[in-house]
Amino acid sequence: MSKEKSQYGGGRPVMKENGVIVRRKGDDWIVHMVNQEDDYETFDTERQALKRADEISDEYESYVQVRDEEGDVDENYNYDDVQ
C-alpha cells in the first residue's frame, strides 16, 4: 500500500485519472475508473470486484481505492498490492 501523501497532507494517494474505485452500492459491489462513475461493472461480492479492479489497475499501473457507500476511503492499494 502506498504511503505517498497528497498535497492536503493526508495518507490518500494523489488522484490519477486512471485510478480504480471499488465501492458498495446496495447489495452489490461496483468497479469504475476515477471520474467515470456512470460507466461501471457490478459484482455480487467484494472479492469479485477486487479481482476485476486488480486486472484494471495492473493494465494502467494505477491504484485501487475501496470506498464505503458514503464515499469514504476504507483501503488504498497500489496496482501490485491488490489481494
GIGICOR-V708693 format. One record per pair of residues at least 24 apart in sequence whose C-alpha atoms are under 8 Angstrom apart, sorted by the first residue. I is the first residue (numbers start at 1). GAP is how many residues later the second one is. D is the distance in whole Angstrom. If there is no record, write none. Layout:
i | gap | d
I | GAP | D
I | GAP | D
This chain:
i | gap | d
1 | 75 | 6
1 | 76 | 5
1 | 77 | 6
1 | 80 | 6
2 | 74 | 7
2 | 75 | 7
2 | 76 | 6
12 | 64 | 7
13 | 63 | 8
16 | 46 | 8
18 | 39 | 8
18 | 42 | 7
18 | 44 | 6
19 | 38 | 7
19 | 43 | 5
19 | 44 | 5
19 | 45 | 6
19 | 46 | 8
20 | 33 | 6
20 | 36 | 7
20 | 37 | 6
20 | 42 | 7
20 | 43 | 6
20 | 44 | 5
20 | 45 | 6
21 | 32 | 7
21 | 43 | 6
21 | 44 | 5
21 | 45 | 6
21 | 46 | 7
22 | 27 | 7
22 | 28 | 7
22 | 31 | 7
22 | 42 | 7
22 | 43 | 6
22 | 44 | 5
22 | 45 | 6
23 | 43 | 6
23 | 44 | 5
23 | 45 | 6
23 | 46 | 6
23 | 48 | 8
24 | 43 | 7
24 | 44 | 6
24 | 45 | 5
25 | 44 | 6
26 | 43 | 8
50 | 32 | 7
50 | 33 | 7
51 | 31 | 8
51 | 32 | 8
54 | 25 | 6
54 | 26 | 8
54 | 28 | 6
54 | 29 | 8
